[in-house]
Amino acid sequence: MDTDRLFVLTGGPGSGKTTLIEALAAAGVATSPEVGRAVIREQLATGGDALPWADQQAFAELMVVRDIAAREVALASGAITVLDRGVPDVAGFLRVSGLPVPSHIDEAARTCRYNQRVFIAPFWPEIFTGDAERKQSPEVAEATFAIMVETYQSYGYALVELPRASVAERVAFVRERISLT
């Protein structure tokens, strides 16, 4: 299946996903950046409130549209691609926020498929930091990891936990498992 070329990297905030995606891209792997950060930057620049710390439902609606679009771009590329988060992350975000998952987002998570193996970055307190786009506490980051495990498993994915290791070791780990060694 074409979707077997699409590998999701998920986990809680501050677990090294963006750093890993950037390192994979530098190593020549096709990647797709996290759409949530782009939505946050746009909302901050325009004074919008579709932000994870303001209007979570509106933020989720923007994210699901962007995640579906990122998946379509990756599919059209024909390349093996590692995506920083996927459509099921939107359902996980809503669950972390204590909000119900609307049927259209649940349906998107069920039908917009990726490779059955999903890489998950564990909560790693030693590297966790916040920034202007990541305002979650370490406790929320750890809870997000647990909910992403539950969410992806509920959609039928098998999780492959990333080692708590150097960026270079994580790059080698992912490349080996997506057959790019």
Secondary structure in CASP SS format (residue, H / E / C, confidence):
PFRMAT SS
TARGET T0000
AUTHOR 0000-0000-0000
METHOD secondary structure of the structure
MODEL  1
M C 1.00
D H 1.00
T H 1.00
D H 1.00
R H 1.00
L E 1.00
F E 1.00
V E 1.00
L E 1.00
T E 1.00
G E 1.00
G C 1.00
P C 1.00
G C 1.00
S C 1.00
G C 1.00
K H 1.00
T H 1.00
T H 1.00
L H 1.00
I H 1.00
E H 1.00
A H 1.00
L H 1.00
A H 1.00
A H 1.00
A C 1.00
G C 1.00
V C 1.00
A E 1.00
T E 1.00
S E 1.00
P C 1.00
E C 1.00
V H 1.00
G H 1.00
R H 1.00
A H 1.00
V H 1.00
I H 1.00
R H 1.00
E H 1.00
Q H 1.00
L H 1.00
A H 1.00
T H 1.00
G C 1.00
G C 1.00
D C 1.00
A C 1.00
L C 1.00
P C 1.00
W C 1.00
A C 1.00
D C 1.00
Q H 1.00
Q H 1.00
A H 1.00
F H 1.00
A H 1.00
E H 1.00
L H 1.00
M H 1.00
V H 1.00
V H 1.00
R H 1.00
D H 1.00
I H 1.00
A H 1.00
A H 1.00
R H 1.00
E H 1.00
V H 1.00
A H 1.00
L H 1.00
A H 1.00
S H 1.00
G C 1.00
A C 1.00
I C 1.00
T E 1.00
V E 1.00
L E 1.00
D E 1.00
R C 1.00
G C 1.00
V H 1.00
P H 1.00
D H 1.00
V H 1.00
A H 1.00
G H 1.00
F H 1.00
L H 1.00
R H 1.00
V H 1.00
S C 1.00
G C 1.00
L C 1.00
P C 1.00
V C 1.00
P C 1.00
S H 1.00
H H 1.00
I H 1.00
D H 1.00
E H 1.00
A H 1.00
A H 1.00
R H 1.00
T H 1.00
C C 1.00
R C 1.00
Y C 1.00
N C 1.00
Q C 1.00
R E 1.00
V E 1.00
F E 1.00
I E 1.00
A E 1.00
P C 1.00
F C 1.00
W C 1.00
P C 1.00
E C 1.00
I C 1.00
F C 1.00
T C 1.00
G C 1.00
D E 1.00
A C 1.00
E C 1.00
R E 1.00
K C 1.00
Q C 1.00
S C 1.00
P H 1.00
E H 1.00
V H 1.00
A H 1.00
E H 1.00
A H 1.00
T H 1.00
F H 1.00
A H 1.00
I H 1.00
M H 1.00
V H 1.00
E H 1.00
T H 1.00
Y H 1.00
Q H 1.00
S H 1.00
Y C 1.00
G C 1.00
Y C 1.00
A E 1.00
L E 1.00
V E 1.00
E E 1.00
L C 1.00
P C 1.00
R C 1.00
A C 1.00
S C 1.00
V H 1.00
A H 1.00
E H 1.00
R H 1.00
V H 1.00
A H 1.00
F H 1.00
V H 1.00
R H 1.00
E H 1.00
R H 1.00
I C 1.00
S C 1.00
L C 1.00
T C 1.00
END
